[in-house]
Amino acid sequence: MDSGHCGIKGNELAHTLAKKGTTILQCMDRPMSFHTMKALIRREFQTTRCSELKAQKTLKQWTVALSDIADWPRIEAVAEFRLRTGHDCLAKHLHRIGVGTQPACPLCNLQEEMEKTHLIRRPPLKTTTKSQRYWEARRRLMNCY
């Protein structure tokens, strides 16, 4: 809206209604060109997909606190980042992307999905810190495949 028309009675309402009107699908009496139809479909898809992605993003645990790992030693930061995002190359992730055969941990007999919480409480690992346990599990897991 042109700044010269701000504050004029009724302009804000007219602007709001005009903006709302652009989102309403219009009925057409004549055929629509392929180019126009393609643009409308693309806009609708992008709007819908963008809303879905924003909603999914709020559910992600890792979006909250990634900034605190920037100053960590690299080996620990990589392990923590992978565990927080779920892109950790453990059995559950490998199964989800079609590389692994099953999400269950192949290193123990518990038949639990191999992911962050399983890794932390898994007794057979010999290391103590979360980062060390991650790298040990990764090494042992890669020997299974």
N, CA, C and O atoms as a GROMACS GRO file, in nm:
protein
  580
    1MET      N    1   0.085  -0.117   0.000
    1MET     CA    2   0.000   0.000   0.000
    1MET      C    3   0.090   0.123   0.000
    1MET      O    4   0.190   0.125   0.071
    2ASP      N    5   0.056   0.221  -0.076
    2ASP     CA    6   0.131   0.345  -0.087
    2ASP      C    7   0.125   0.419   0.046
    2ASP      O    8   0.018   0.436   0.103
    3SER      N    9   0.242   0.463   0.096
    3SER     CA   10   0.245   0.528   0.227
    3SER      C   11   0.166   0.659   0.228
    3SER      O   12   0.126   0.705   0.334
    4GLY      N   13   0.144   0.721   0.111
    4GLY     CA   14   0.066   0.844   0.103
    4GLY      C   15  -0.081   0.822   0.133
    4GLY      O   16  -0.153   0.917   0.162
    5HIS      N   17  -0.127   0.697   0.126
    5HIS     CA   18  -0.268   0.668   0.151
    5HIS      C   19  -0.292   0.610   0.289
    5HIS      O   20  -0.406   0.578   0.324
    6CYS      N   21  -0.187   0.597   0.369
    6CYS     CA   22  -0.202   0.546   0.505
    6CYS      C   23  -0.277   0.647   0.589
    6CYS      O   24  -0.261   0.768   0.572
    7GLY      N   25  -0.358   0.598   0.677
    7GLY     CA   26  -0.430   0.685   0.768
    7GLY      C   27  -0.560   0.740   0.712
    7GLY      O   28  -0.637   0.800   0.786
    8ILE      N   29  -0.586   0.721   0.584
    8ILE     CA   30  -0.712   0.768   0.526
    8ILE      C   31  -0.819   0.668   0.564
    8ILE      O   32  -0.804   0.547   0.544
    9LYS      N   33  -0.928   0.720   0.620
    9LYS     CA   34  -1.035   0.635   0.671
    9LYS      C   35  -1.084   0.539   0.563
    9LYS      O   36  -1.115   0.580   0.451
   10GLY      N   37  -1.089   0.413   0.597
   10GLY     CA   38  -1.139   0.312   0.505
   10GLY      C   39  -1.030   0.246   0.421
   10GLY      O   40  -1.051   0.136   0.371
   11ASN      N   41  -0.915   0.311   0.405
   11ASN     CA   42  -0.809   0.251   0.322
   11ASN      C   43  -0.753   0.123   0.382
   11ASN      O   44  -0.728   0.026   0.311
   12GLU      N   45  -0.732   0.123   0.514
   12GLU     CA   46  -0.678   0.003   0.578
   12GLU      C   47  -0.773  -0.116   0.562
   12GLU      O   48  -0.730  -0.227   0.533
   13LEU      N   49  -0.903  -0.090   0.580
   13LEU     CA   50  -1.002  -0.196   0.563
   13LEU      C   51  -1.006  -0.242   0.418
   13LEU      O   52  -1.011  -0.362   0.391
   14ALA      N   53  -1.004  -0.147   0.324
   14ALA     CA   54  -1.006  -0.182   0.182
   14ALA      C   55  -0.882  -0.264   0.146
   14ALA      O   56  -0.891  -0.361   0.071
   15HIS      N   57  -0.768  -0.225   0.200
   15HIS     CA   58  -0.644  -0.298   0.173
   15HIS      C   59  -0.652  -0.440   0.228
   15HIS      O   60  -0.614  -0.536   0.160
   16THR      N   61  -0.701  -0.454   0.350
   16THR     CA   62  -0.714  -0.586   0.412
   16THR      C   63  -0.808  -0.675   0.332
   16THR      O   64  -0.778  -0.792   0.307
   17LEU      N   65  -0.922  -0.620   0.291
   17LEU     CA   66  -1.018  -0.698   0.213
   17LEU      C   67  -0.964  -0.735   0.076
   17LEU      O   68  -0.987  -0.845   0.026
   18ALA      N   69  -0.891  -0.642   0.013
   18ALA     CA   70  -0.831  -0.671  -0.118
   18ALA      C   71  -0.728  -0.782  -0.106
   18ALA      O   72  -0.721  -0.871  -0.192
   19LYS      N   73  -0.649  -0.777   0.000
   19LYS     CA   74  -0.547  -0.880   0.022
   19LYS      C   75  -0.614  -1.016   0.044
   19LYS      O   76  -0.569  -1.118  -0.008
   20LYS      N   77  -0.722  -1.016   0.123
   20LYS     CA   78  -0.796  -1.139   0.149
   20LYS      C   79  -0.857  -1.193   0.020
   20LYS      O   80  -0.860  -1.314  -0.002
   21GLY      N   81  -0.905  -1.104  -0.065
   21GLY     CA   82  -0.967  -1.144  -0.192
   21GLY      C   83  -0.870  -1.213  -0.286
   21GLY      O   84  -0.912  -1.294  -0.369
   22THR      N   85  -0.742  -1.183  -0.274
   22THR     CA   86  -0.644  -1.247  -0.363
   22THR      C   87  -0.624  -1.394  -0.329
   22THR      O   88  -0.574  -1.471  -0.411
   23THR      N   89  -0.664  -1.434  -0.208
   23THR     CA   90  -0.646  -1.573  -0.168
   23THR      C   91  -0.766  -1.661  -0.202
   23THR      O   92  -0.758  -1.783  -0.190
   24ILE      N   93  -0.876  -1.600  -0.242
   24ILE     CA   94  -0.998  -1.675  -0.274
   24ILE      C   95  -0.991  -1.722  -0.419
   24ILE      O   96  -0.961  -1.644  -0.510
   25LEU      N   97  -1.019  -1.849  -0.439
   25LEU     CA   98  -1.019  -1.905  -0.574
   25LEU      C   99  -1.136  -1.845  -0.652
   25LEU      O  100  -1.251  -1.850  -0.608
   26GLN      N  101  -1.106  -1.790  -0.766
   26GLN     CA  102  -1.206  -1.722  -0.849
   26GLN      C  103  -1.265  -1.820  -0.951
   26GLN      O  104  -1.193  -1.902  -1.007
   27CYS      N  105  -1.396  -1.810  -0.975
   27CYS     CA  106  -1.460  -1.888  -1.080
   27CYS      C  107  -1.436  -1.818  -1.214
   27CYS      O  108  -1.446  -1.695  -1.223
   28MET      N  109  -1.405  -1.894  -1.315
   28MET     CA  110  -1.376  -1.835  -1.445
   28MET      C  111  -1.478  -1.881  -1.548
   28MET      O  112  -1.515  -1.998  -1.551
   29ASP      N  113  -1.523  -1.787  -1.632
   29ASP     CA  114  -1.618  -1.818  -1.738
   29ASP      C  115  -1.548  -1.872  -1.863
   29ASP      O  116  -1.610  -1.938  -1.946
   30ARG      N  117  -1.422  -1.843  -1.875
   30ARG     CA  118  -1.350  -1.884  -1.996
   30ARG      C  119  -1.237  -1.979  -1.960
   30ARG      O  120  -1.195  -1.984  -1.844
   31PRO      N  121  -1.187  -2.052  -2.056
   31PRO     CA  122  -1.078  -2.146  -2.029
   31PRO      C  123  -0.953  -2.073  -1.980
   31PRO      O  124  -0.927  -1.958  -2.017
   32MET      N  125  -0.876  -2.142  -1.898
   32MET     CA  126  -0.755  -2.085  -1.842
   32MET      C  127  -0.635  -2.141  -1.918
   32MET      O  128  -0.634  -2.258  -1.956
   33SER      N  129  -0.536  -2.059  -1.941
   33SER     CA  130  -0.418  -2.105  -2.013
   33SER      C  131  -0.339  -2.203  -1.927
   33SER      O  132  -0.349  -2.202  -1.804
   34PHE      N  133  -0.262  -2.286  -1.991
   34PHE     CA  134  -0.178  -2.382  -1.922
   34PHE      C  135  -0.082  -2.310  -1.827
   34PHE      O  136  -0.064  -2.353  -1.713
   35HIS      N  137  -0.022  -2.202  -1.874
   35HIS     CA  138   0.073  -2.126  -1.794
   35HIS      C  139   0.008  -2.072  -1.666
   35HIS      O  140   0.066  -2.081  -1.558
   36THR      N  141  -0.112  -2.016  -1.679
   36THR     CA  142  -0.184  -1.962  -1.563
   36THR      C  143  -0.221  -2.072  -1.466
   36THR      O  144  -0.203  -2.058  -1.345
   37MET      N  145  -0.272  -2.182  -1.518
   37MET     CA  146  -0.310  -2.295  -1.433
   37MET      C  147  -0.188  -2.350  -1.358
   37MET      O  148  -0.194  -2.380  -1.239
   38LYS      N  149  -0.078  -2.362  -1.429
   38LYS     CA  150   0.046  -2.411  -1.369
   38LYS      C  151   0.091  -2.318  -1.256
   38LYS      O  152   0.132  -2.365  -1.150
   39ALA      N  153   0.083  -2.188  -1.279
   39ALA     CA  154   0.123  -2.090  -1.177
   39ALA      C  155   0.032  -2.098  -1.055
   39ALA      O  156   0.079  -2.090  -0.941
   40LEU      N  157  -0.099  -2.114  -1.076
   40LEU     CA  158  -0.193  -2.125  -0.965
   40LEU      C  159  -0.168  -2.251  -0.883
   40LEU      O  160  -0.170  -2.248  -0.760
   41ILE      N  161  -0.146  -2.361  -0.951
   41ILE     CA  162  -0.119  -2.487  -0.881
   41ILE      C  163   0.011  -2.477  -0.802
   41ILE      O  164   0.018  -2.520  -0.687
   42ARG      N  165   0.113  -2.420  -0.864
   42ARG     CA  166   0.242  -2.405  -0.797
   42ARG      C  167   0.227  -2.318  -0.671
   42ARG      O  168   0.280  -2.352  -0.565
   43ARG      N  169   0.156  -2.206  -0.683
   43ARG     CA  170   0.137  -2.116  -0.569
   43ARG      C  171   0.063  -2.187  -0.456
   43ARG      O  172   0.101  -2.176  -0.339
   44GLU      N  173  -0.042  -2.259  -0.490
   44GLU     CA  174  -0.120  -2.330  -0.388
   44GLU      C  175  -0.035  -2.437  -0.320
   44GLU      O  176  -0.039  -2.452  -0.198
   45PHE      N  177   0.041  -2.511  -0.399
   45PHE     CA  178   0.127  -2.616  -0.344
   45PHE      C  179   0.232  -2.555  -0.251
   45PHE      O  180   0.254  -2.606  -0.141
   46GLN      N  181   0.296  -2.448  -0.294
   46GLN     CA  182   0.401  -2.386  -0.213
   46GLN      C  183   0.344  -2.328  -0.084
   46GLN      O  184   0.407  -2.339   0.021
   47THR      N  185   0.227  -2.268  -0.091
   47THR     CA  186   0.165  -2.212   0.028
   47THR      C  187   0.131  -2.323   0.127
   47THR      O  188   0.160  -2.312   0.246
   48THR      N  189   0.071  -2.429   0.078
   48THR     CA  190   0.033  -2.541   0.163
   48THR      C  191   0.157  -2.609   0.221
   48THR      O  192   0.163  -2.636   0.341
   49ARG      N  193   0.254  -2.636   0.137
   49ARG     CA  194   0.376  -2.704   0.181
   49ARG      C  195   0.453  -2.620   0.282
   49ARG      O  196   0.507  -2.674   0.379
   50CYS      N  197   0.459  -2.491   0.260
   50CYS     CA  198   0.529  -2.401   0.351
   50CYS      C  199   0.463  -2.405   0.490
   50CYS      O  200   0.532  -2.409   0.591
   51SER      N  201   0.331  -2.404   0.493
   51SER     CA  202   0.259  -2.412   0.621
   51SER      C  203   0.286  -2.544   0.691
   51SER      O  204   0.307  -2.547   0.812
   52GLU      N  205   0.286  -2.653   0.615
   52GLU     CA  206   0.313  -2.784   0.673
   52GLU      C  207   0.454  -2.791   0.731
   52GLU      O  208   0.473  -2.843   0.841
   53LEU      N  209   0.551  -2.739   0.658
   53LEU     CA  210   0.690  -2.742   0.704
   53LEU      C  211   0.708  -2.658   0.830
   53LEU      O  212   0.781  -2.697   0.921
   54LYS      N  213   0.643  -2.542   0.836
   54LYS     CA  214   0.652  -2.459   0.956
   54LYS      C  215   0.593  -2.531   1.076
   54LYS      O  216   0.648  -2.525   1.186
   55ALA      N  217   0.481  -2.600   1.056
   55ALA     CA  218   0.419  -2.675   1.165
   55ALA      C  219   0.508  -2.789   1.211
   55ALA      O  220   0.522  -2.813   1.331
   56GLN      N  221   0.570  -2.860   1.116
   56GLN     CA  222   0.658  -2.970   1.151
   56GLN      C  223   0.784  -2.920   1.221
   56GLN      O  224   0.835  -2.987   1.311
   57LYS      N  225   0.833  -2.805   1.181
   57LYS     CA  226   0.955  -2.750   1.239
   57LYS      C  227   0.938  -2.724   1.388
   57LYS      O  228   1.032  -2.745   1.465
   58THR      N  229   0.820  -2.679   1.428
   58THR     CA  230   0.798  -2.649   1.569
   58THR      C  231   0.800  -2.775   1.655
   58THR      O  232   0.824  -2.768   1.775
   59LEU      N  233   0.776  -2.891   1.593
   59LEU     CA  234   0.776  -3.016   1.666
   59LEU      C  235   0.916  -3.076   1.681
   59LEU      O  236   0.935  -3.170   1.758
   60LYS      N  237   1.013  -3.023   1.609
   60LYS     CA  238   1.149  -3.077   1.614
   60LYS      C  239   1.217  -3.036   1.743
   60LYS      O  240   1.217  -2.918   1.779
   61GLN      N  241   1.275  -3.130   1.814
   61GLN     CA  242   1.342  -3.103   1.940
   61GLN      C  243   1.474  -3.028   1.918
   61GLN      O  244   1.512  -2.945   2.001
   62TRP      N  245   1.541  -3.055   1.809
   62TRP     CA  246   1.674  -3.001   1.788
   62TRP      C  247   1.677  -2.854   1.754
   62TRP      O  248   1.783  -2.791   1.764
   63THR      N  249   1.564  -2.795   1.715
   63THR     CA  250   1.564  -2.653   1.678
   63THR      C  251   1.584  -2.563   1.798
   63THR      O  252   1.622  -2.447   1.784
   64VAL      N  253   1.558  -2.615   1.916
   64VAL     CA  254   1.563  -2.533   2.036
   64VAL      C  255   1.705  -2.493   2.074
   64VAL      O  256   1.729  -2.377   2.106
   65ALA      N  257   1.799  -2.586   2.072
   65ALA     CA  258   1.929  -2.556   2.132
   65ALA      C  259   2.049  -2.604   2.051
   65ALA      O  260   2.135  -2.674   2.105
   66LEU      N  261   2.056  -2.569   1.926
   66LEU     CA  262   2.175  -2.606   1.849
   66LEU      C  263   2.288  -2.507   1.867
   66LEU      O  264   2.404  -2.542   1.846
   67SER      N  265   2.257  -2.386   1.904
   67SER     CA  266   2.361  -2.283   1.913
   67SER      C  267   2.461  -2.310   2.025
   67SER      O  268   2.574  -2.263   2.018
   68ASP      N  269   2.422  -2.385   2.126
   68ASP     CA  270   2.513  -2.407   2.238
   68ASP      C  271   2.626  -2.506   2.208
   68ASP      O  272   2.719  -2.517   2.288
   69ILE      N  273   2.621  -2.577   2.096
   69ILE     CA  274   2.726  -2.674   2.068
   69ILE      C  275   2.837  -2.620   1.977
   69ILE      O  276   2.932  -2.691   1.946
   70ALA      N  277   2.825  -2.495   1.935
   70ALA     CA  278   2.922  -2.439   1.841
   70ALA      C  279   3.064  -2.433   1.898
   70ALA      O  280   3.160  -2.445   1.822
   71ASP      N  281   3.078  -2.415   2.026
   71ASP     CA  282   3.211  -2.402   2.087
   71ASP      C  283   3.264  -2.534   2.143
   71ASP      O  284   3.372  -2.536   2.202
   72TRP      N  285   3.192  -2.642   2.126
   72TRP     CA  286   3.237  -2.771   2.176
   72TRP      C  287   3.350  -2.824   2.088
   72TRP      O  288   3.365  -2.780   1.974
   73PRO      N  289   3.429  -2.919   2.139
   73PRO     CA  290   3.526  -2.988   2.052
   73PRO      C  291   3.449  -3.054   1.937
   73PRO      O  292   3.339  -3.105   1.957
   74ARG      N  293   3.508  -3.055   1.819
   74ARG     CA  294   3.438  -3.099   1.699
   74ARG      C  295   3.380  -3.240   1.712
   74ARG      O  296   3.265  -3.262   1.673
   75ILE      N  297   3.455  -3.333   1.764
   75ILE     CA  298   3.406  -3.472   1.772
   75ILE      C  299   3.281  -3.482   1.860
   75ILE      O  300   3.190  -3.560   1.830
   76GLU      N  301   3.276  -3.402   1.967
   76GLU     CA  302   3.158  -3.401   2.054
   76GLU      C  303   3.043  -3.325   1.988
   76GLU      O  304   2.927  -3.367   1.998
   77ALA      N  305   3.074  -3.215   1.922
   77ALA     CA  306   2.970  -3.134   1.856
   77ALA      C  307   2.902  -3.213   1.745
   77ALA      O  308   2.780  -3.206   1.731
   78VAL      N  309   2.980  -3.288   1.666
   78VAL     CA  310   2.922  -3.368   1.557
   78VAL      C  311   2.830  -3.474   1.614
   78VAL      O  312   2.718  -3.493   1.565
   79ALA      N  313   2.876  -3.544   1.718
   79ALA     CA  314   2.793  -3.648   1.779
   79ALA      C  315   2.664  -3.588   1.835
   79ALA      O  316   2.556  -3.642   1.814
   80GLU      N  317   2.676  -3.478   1.907
   80GLU     CA  318   2.558  -3.414   1.967
   80GLU      C  319   2.460  -3.365   1.861
   80GLU      O  320   2.339  -3.384   1.873
   81PHE      N  321   2.513  -3.301   1.756
   81PHE     CA  322   2.427  -3.252   1.648
   81PHE      C  323   2.352  -3.367   1.583
   81PHE      O  324   2.231  -3.358   1.561
   82ARG      N  325   2.422  -3.475   1.553
   82ARG     CA  326   2.358  -3.590   1.488
   82ARG      C  327   2.252  -3.653   1.578
   82ARG      O  328   2.145  -3.690   1.532
   83LEU      N  329   2.283  -3.664   1.707
   83LEU     CA  330   2.185  -3.723   1.799
   83LEU      C  331   2.063  -3.633   1.815
   83LEU      O  332   1.951  -3.683   1.824
   84ARG      N  333   2.083  -3.503   1.820
   84ARG     CA  334   1.969  -3.411   1.835
   84ARG      C  335   1.881  -3.407   1.712
   84ARG      O  336   1.759  -3.398   1.723
   85THR      N  337   1.941  -3.415   1.595
   85THR     CA  338   1.861  -3.404   1.472
   85THR      C  339   1.802  -3.537   1.428
   85THR      O  340   1.710  -3.539   1.347
   86GLY      N  341   1.854  -3.648   1.481
   86GLY     CA  342   1.805  -3.779   1.439
   86GLY      C  343   1.874  -3.829   1.314
   86GLY      O  344   1.844  -3.939   1.267
   87HIS      N  345   1.966  -3.751   1.258
   87HIS     CA  346   2.044  -3.794   1.141
   87HIS      C  347   2.175  -3.851   1.192
   87HIS      O  348   2.283  -3.799   1.165
   88ASP      N  349   2.164  -3.960   1.267
   88ASP     CA  350   2.275  -4.009   1.345
   88ASP      C  351   2.340  -4.136   1.291
   88ASP      O  352   2.437  -4.185   1.350
   89CYS      N  353   2.290  -4.189   1.182
   89CYS     CA  354   2.344  -4.312   1.123
   89CYS      C  355   2.338  -4.430   1.219
   89CYS      O  356   2.417  -4.524   1.207
   90LEU      N  357   2.246  -4.426   1.314
   90LEU     CA  358   2.219  -4.543   1.397
   90LEU      C  359   2.113  -4.625   1.325
   90LEU      O  360   2.056  -4.580   1.226
   91ALA      N  361   2.084  -4.744   1.375
   91ALA     CA  362   1.999  -4.839   1.302
   91ALA      C  363   1.862  -4.782   1.265
   91ALA      O  364   1.813  -4.805   1.154
   92LYS      N  365   1.799  -4.707   1.356
   92LYS     CA  366   1.666  -4.652   1.326
   92LYS      C  367   1.673  -4.555   1.208
   92LYS      O  368   1.589  -4.560   1.119
   93HIS      N  369   1.773  -4.469   1.207
   93HIS     CA  370   1.790  -4.373   1.097
   93HIS      C  371   1.825  -4.445   0.967
   93HIS      O  372   1.769  -4.414   0.862
   94LEU      N  373   1.916  -4.540   0.974
   94LEU     CA  374   1.955  -4.614   0.853
   94LEU      C  375   1.836  -4.690   0.794
   94LEU      O  376   1.822  -4.698   0.672
   95HIS      N  377   1.751  -4.744   0.880
   95HIS     CA  378   1.630  -4.814   0.833
   95HIS      C  379   1.533  -4.716   0.767
   95HIS      O  380   1.474  -4.746   0.663
   96ARG      N  381   1.517  -4.597   0.828
   96ARG     CA  382   1.425  -4.496   0.775
   96ARG      C  383   1.466  -4.449   0.636
   96ARG      O  384   1.380  -4.422   0.552
   97ILE      N  385   1.596  -4.440   0.609
   97ILE     CA  386   1.641  -4.393   0.478
   97ILE      C  387   1.666  -4.507   0.380
   97ILE      O  388   1.713  -4.484   0.268
   98GLY      N  389   1.636  -4.631   0.422
   98GLY     CA  390   1.643  -4.744   0.331
   98GLY      C  391   1.779  -4.810   0.320
   98GLY      O  392   1.802  -4.890   0.229
   99VAL      N  393   1.869  -4.779   0.412
   99VAL     CA  394   2.003  -4.839   0.410
   99VAL      C  395   2.008  -4.961   0.501
   99VAL      O  396   2.064  -5.064   0.466
  100GLY      N  397   1.948  -4.948   0.620
  100GLY     CA  398   1.948  -5.058   0.716
  100GLY      C  399   1.830  -5.151   0.694
  100GLY      O  400   1.730  -5.113   0.634
  101THR      N  401   1.844  -5.273   0.744
  101THR     CA  402   1.738  -5.372   0.725
  101THR      C  403   1.630  -5.364   0.833
  101THR      O  404   1.515  -5.400   0.809
  102GLN      N  405   1.668  -5.317   0.952
  102GLN     CA  406   1.571  -5.309   1.061
  102GLN      C  407   1.609  -5.195   1.155
  102GLN      O  408   1.727  -5.160   1.164
  103PRO      N  409   1.510  -5.136   1.225
  103PRO     CA  410   1.542  -5.027   1.317
  103PRO      C  411   1.595  -5.075   1.452
  103PRO      O  412   1.650  -4.996   1.529
  104ALA      N  413   1.580  -5.204   1.481
  104ALA     CA  414   1.624  -5.257   1.610
  104ALA      C  415   1.777  -5.261   1.617
  104ALA      O  416   1.845  -5.277   1.516
  105CYS      N  417   1.827  -5.246   1.737
  105CYS     CA  418   1.971  -5.246   1.761
  105CYS      C  419   2.030  -5.384   1.734
  105CYS      O  420   1.989  -5.481   1.798
  106PRO      N  421   2.124  -5.395   1.640
  106PRO     CA  422   2.185  -5.525   1.611
  106PRO      C  423   2.297  -5.560   1.709
  106PRO      O  424   2.354  -5.669   1.701
  107LEU      N  425   2.329  -5.469   1.800
  107LEU     CA  426   2.440  -5.492   1.892
  107LEU      C  427   2.397  -5.555   2.024
  107LEU      O  428   2.481  -5.594   2.105
  108CYS      N  429   2.267  -5.565   2.047
  108CYS     CA  430   2.218  -5.627   2.170
  108CYS      C  431   2.093  -5.708   2.140
  108CYS      O  432   2.043  -5.708   2.027
  109ASN      N  433   2.041  -5.777   2.239
  109ASN     CA  434   1.924  -5.863   2.221
  109ASN      C  435   1.795  -5.800   2.273
  109ASN      O  436   1.695  -5.870   2.289
  110LEU      N  437   1.796  -5.671   2.300
  110LEU     CA  438   1.678  -5.606   2.358
  110LEU      C  439   1.567  -5.581   2.257
  110LEU      O  440   1.454  -5.556   2.297
  111GLN      N  441   1.597  -5.586   2.128
  111GLN     CA  442   1.501  -5.560   2.021
  111GLN      C  443   1.435  -5.423   2.033
  111GLN      O  444   1.318  -5.406   1.999
  112GLU      N  445   1.512  -5.324   2.082
  112GLU     CA  446   1.464  -5.186   2.087
  112GLU      C  447   1.518  -5.112   1.966
  112GLU      O  448   1.621  -5.149   1.911
  113GLU      N  449   1.447  -5.007   1.925
  113GLU     CA  450   1.496  -4.926   1.815
  113GLU      C  451   1.626  -4.860   1.858
  113GLU      O  452   1.637  -4.806   1.968
  114MET      N  453   1.725  -4.866   1.769
  114MET     CA  454   1.855  -4.807   1.802
  114MET      C  455   1.852  -4.659   1.766
  114MET      O  456   1.864  -4.621   1.649
  115GLU      N  457   1.835  -4.577   1.869
  115GLU     CA  458   1.835  -4.432   1.855
  115GLU      C  459   1.893  -4.374   1.983
  115GLU      O  460   1.946  -4.447   2.066
  116LYS      N  461   1.883  -4.243   1.998
  116LYS     CA  462   1.951  -4.171   2.106
  116LYS      C  463   1.926  -4.229   2.245
  116LYS      O  464   2.022  -4.256   2.318
  117THR      N  465   1.801  -4.250   2.283
  117THR     CA  466   1.773  -4.296   2.420
  117THR      C  467   1.823  -4.438   2.443
  117THR      O  468   1.869  -4.470   2.552
  118HIS      N  469   1.814  -4.522   2.342
  118HIS     CA  470   1.866  -4.658   2.355
  118HIS      C  471   2.018  -4.655   2.371
  118HIS      O  472   2.074  -4.729   2.451
  119LEU      N  473   2.081  -4.570   2.296
  119LEU     CA  474   2.227  -4.558   2.299
  119LEU      C  475   2.277  -4.516   2.437
  119LEU      O  476   2.379  -4.565   2.484
  120ILE      N  477   2.206  -4.425   2.500
  120ILE     CA  478   2.248  -4.372   2.630
  120ILE      C  479   2.241  -4.479   2.739
  120ILE      O  480   2.328  -4.484   2.825
  121ARG      N  481   2.139  -4.563   2.736
  121ARG     CA  482   2.123  -4.661   2.844
  121ARG      C  483   2.171  -4.801   2.808
  121ARG      O  484   2.155  -4.894   2.887
  122ARG      N  485   2.229  -4.818   2.692
  122ARG     CA  486   2.274  -4.949   2.646
  122ARG      C  487   2.396  -4.996   2.726
  122ARG      O  488   2.504  -4.938   2.710
  123PRO      N  489   2.382  -5.098   2.811
  123PRO     CA  490   2.491  -5.140   2.899
  123PRO      C  491   2.617  -5.195   2.830
  123PRO      O  492   2.726  -5.167   2.877
  124PRO      N  493   2.607  -5.272   2.721
  124PRO     CA  494   2.728  -5.333   2.667
  124PRO      C  495   2.834  -5.236   2.612
  124PRO      O  496   2.948  -5.277   2.589
  125LEU      N  497   2.799  -5.110   2.591
  125LEU     CA  498   2.900  -5.016   2.544
  125LEU      C  499   2.998  -4.987   2.658
  125LEU      O  500   2.959  -4.972   2.773
  126LYS      N  501   3.126  -4.980   2.623
  126LYS     CA  502   3.230  -4.967   2.725
  126LYS      C  503   3.261  -4.822   2.761
  126LYS      O  504   3.323  -4.796   2.865
  127THR      N  505   3.221  -4.727   2.680
  127THR     CA  506   3.253  -4.587   2.704
  127THR      C  507   3.147  -4.521   2.791
  127THR      O  508   3.039  -4.577   2.811
  128THR      N  509   3.179  -4.402   2.843
  128THR     CA  510   3.090  -4.340   2.941
  128THR      C  511   3.016  -4.216   2.891
  128THR      O  512   2.897  -4.204   2.916
  129THR      N  513   3.083  -4.126   2.821
  129THR     CA  514   3.014  -4.003   2.780
  129THR      C  515   2.922  -4.033   2.661
  129THR      O  516   2.939  -4.131   2.589
  130LYS      N  517   2.823  -3.945   2.643
  130LYS     CA  518   2.728  -3.963   2.533
  130LYS      C  519   2.800  -3.962   2.399
  130LYS      O  520   2.769  -4.042   2.311
  131SER      N  521   2.895  -3.872   2.384
  131SER     CA  522   2.971  -3.862   2.259
  131SER      C  523   3.051  -3.990   2.233
  131SER      O  524   3.050  -4.043   2.123
  132GLN      N  525   3.120  -4.037   2.335
  132GLN     CA  526   3.200  -4.159   2.321
  132GLN      C  527   3.111  -4.279   2.290
  132GLN      O  528   3.146  -4.363   2.206
  133ARG      N  529   2.997  -4.288   2.356
  133ARG     CA  530   2.905  -4.399   2.332
  133ARG      C  531   2.853  -4.395   2.189
  133ARG      O  532   2.838  -4.499   2.124
  134TYR      N  533   2.824  -4.274   2.139
  134TYR     CA  534   2.778  -4.260   2.001
  134TYR      C  535   2.883  -4.313   1.904
  134TYR      O  536   2.852  -4.395   1.817
  135TRP      N  537   3.008  -4.267   1.919
  135TRP     CA  538   3.113  -4.308   1.824
  135TRP      C  539   3.145  -4.456   1.836
  135TRP      O  540   3.173  -4.522   1.736
  136GLU      N  541   3.142  -4.510   1.958
  136GLU     CA  542   3.164  -4.654   1.975
  136GLU      C  543   3.053  -4.734   1.906
  136GLU      O  544   3.080  -4.830   1.835
  137ALA      N  545   2.929  -4.694   1.928
  137ALA     CA  546   2.815  -4.764   1.865
  137ALA      C  547   2.824  -4.754   1.714
  137ALA      O  548   2.797  -4.852   1.644
  138ARG      N  549   2.862  -4.638   1.662
  138ARG     CA  550   2.877  -4.620   1.517
  138ARG      C  551   2.982  -4.716   1.460
  138ARG      O  552   2.959  -4.782   1.359
  139ARG      N  553   3.098  -4.722   1.527
  139ARG     CA  554   3.205  -4.813   1.480
  139ARG      C  555   3.156  -4.958   1.480
  139ARG      O  556   3.174  -5.031   1.383
  140ARG      N  557   3.093  -4.998   1.590
  140ARG     CA  558   3.046  -5.136   1.601
  140ARG      C  559   2.933  -5.164   1.502
  140ARG      O  560   2.926  -5.274   1.445
  141LEU      N  561   2.847  -5.067   1.480
  141LEU     CA  562   2.736  -5.083   1.386
  141LEU      C  563   2.787  -5.097   1.243
  141LEU      O  564   2.735  -5.178   1.166
  142MET      N  565   2.888  -5.021   1.207
  142MET     CA  566   2.943  -5.028   1.071
  142MET      C  567   3.008  -5.164   1.045
  142MET      O  568   3.014  -5.208   0.930
  143ASN      N  569   3.055  -5.230   1.148
  143ASN     CA  570   3.110  -5.366   1.133
  143ASN      C  571   3.001  -5.469   1.109
  143ASN      O  572   3.028  -5.577   1.057
  144CYS      N  573   2.876  -5.436   1.146
  144CYS     CA  574   2.764  -5.528   1.125
  144CYS      C  575   2.717  -5.529   0.980
  144CYS      O  576   2.663  -5.629   0.933
  145TYR      N  577   2.737  -5.417   0.909
  145TYR     CA  578   2.684  -5.407   0.772
  145TYR      C  579   2.786  -5.444   0.670
  145TYR      O  580   2.757  -5.441   0.550
   0.00000   0.00000   0.00000
